[in-house]
Amino acid sequence: MTPKATETTETTAAAPPPPIKPAPESEPLCARIENFSFFYSNGMQAIKNVDMPILDRKVTAIIGPSGCGKSTLLRSLNRMHDLYPGNRYEGRVILEQDGENLIGPEADPVVVRLRVGMVFQKPNPFPKSIFENVAAGLRVRGIKNRAVIEEAVETALKRAAIWDEVKDKLHGSANDLSGGQQQRLCIARALAPNPEILLLDEPTSALDPIATAKVEDLVQELAETVTVVIVTHNMQQAARISHRTAFMYLGELIEFGETSQIFTSPKHPSTESYITGRYG
Ligand SMILES: Nc1ncnc2c1ncn2[C@@H]1O[C@H](COP(=O)(O)OP(=O)(O)OP(=O)(O)O)[C@@H](O)[C@H]1O
């Protein structure tokens, strides 16, 4: 018997459900990412229409499989992509404090990088003294008074929980520190200009478990005074230290919510597949 058209046995793969838009937040925001897209100079669209709140003085983790756009999104927040010609931003990243659009044409990328500090995967201290590493951002801010710089360097090193280890060798080379100490020094360097947001791009992936635990403790402490956004491949880390988690896939923000909700009852099937280790 010839099957009728309606009885065909062929199946087509169901399209994945659309991303879930973040729910309105009741807690104070530090910034809002609105309808944000990013295009690399070769025309590749790495971020697609992302809307995401960034909670004030909380830790937001960005997770997702390799190549989903985590680092691209993070680097957009402090205009790192401006260092390469031809890259393009669309949309807005608004700082709540004064309404500045960080990716707008009027925003000076150098000033944005003081308001939004960044620490990378591999510790990258300048080949200078410990003191000069931390003072660097203050000098960019135009601060020249020695006493002011000394006080700010001490405060930043204390905030980064490394003061006790370096206070007697501030003029020694940063390169003589251990990897974990170098990473905390880089955090101090980012903190010295007193940024509103601290971006951390897989800050512990080059560190051993003890140095990792120190940085994780530090991040939680820091969130009392500065907003933190962290990219991590380590889901236990995201679950341990963040208040909100953003799951990205193929350049889209698929799901955003309280970290405990994302890890225990994700709403989107792609989030569930990722956190249960089925891909990525
Ligand atoms: N300079 C570049 N020019 C063009 N495309 C790029 C560039 N850098 C990254 N991409 C592409 O943009 C997409 C997002 O990359 P991105 O590094 O942001 O992903 P990721 O989620 O951080 O990955 P990983 O976890 O592996 O670090 C990828 O498809 C990547 O190939």
The ligand as an ORCA input file, in Angstrom:
! r2SCAN-3c Opt
* xyz 0 1
  N      40.480     37.002     16.087
  C      39.461     36.277     15.618
  N      39.043     36.400     14.332
  C      38.000     35.683     13.867
  N      37.296     34.799     14.601
  C      37.669     34.645     15.882
  C      38.759     35.362     16.458
  N      38.881     34.991     17.748
  C      37.910     34.089     17.982
  N      37.180     33.872     16.853
  C      36.038     32.963     16.712
  O      34.977     33.462     17.504
  C      34.257     32.382     18.107
  C      34.220     32.589     19.613
  O      35.557     32.449     20.115
  P      35.881     32.652     21.664
  O      37.359     32.580     21.814
  O      35.187     33.847     22.157
  O      35.193     31.363     22.288
  P      35.323     30.771     23.760
  O      33.958     30.317     24.146
  O      35.987     31.736     24.666
  O      36.256     29.522     23.487
  P      37.323     28.787     24.450
  O      36.511     28.209     25.568
  O      37.903     27.723     23.568
  O      38.302     29.813     24.895
  C      34.953     31.109     17.662
  O      34.254     30.572     16.565
  C      36.328     31.569     17.259
  O      36.857     30.744     16.258
*
